Amino acid sequence: MPGCSVLLNAPGGPEELEQFGAFRTATVDASSIALRHRLGQPANPIVNTAILGAFARFSAVVALDSVIKAVLELIKRKQDANVAAVRASYDSLRLAAEA
């Protein structure tokens, strides 16, 4: 479908995902980011805030500051770690080259 976008939690870059070549694609290693910030366990990383940071950058629908504000308002545990995961994923988003 032209005009669609795909954001994936994946350790590699979007160029490795040929099956999504028709879409605007990006990847972020949200699992590693979550584990680095002690969010979850190795077998079950909690990636929700890491995905939010990547989504903010990829979509440009919501500002990074707005995501951080929401995390601080809504998440009561490990706030510093969750904010750090948001920032790390925002900064480490990997976009596929536009064709």
Sequence and secondary structure as in RCSB ss.txt:
>XXXX:A:sequence
MPGCSVLLNAPGGPEELEQFGAFRTATVDASSIALRHRLGQPANPIVNTAILGAFARFSAVVALDSVIKAVLELI
KRKQDANVAAVRASYDSLRLAAEA
>XXXX:A:secstr
 TT EEEEE SS GGG GGGTTSEEEEE HHHHHHHTT EETTEE  HHHHHHHHHHHH SS HHHHHHHHHHH 
 SSHHHHHHHHHHHHHH EE    
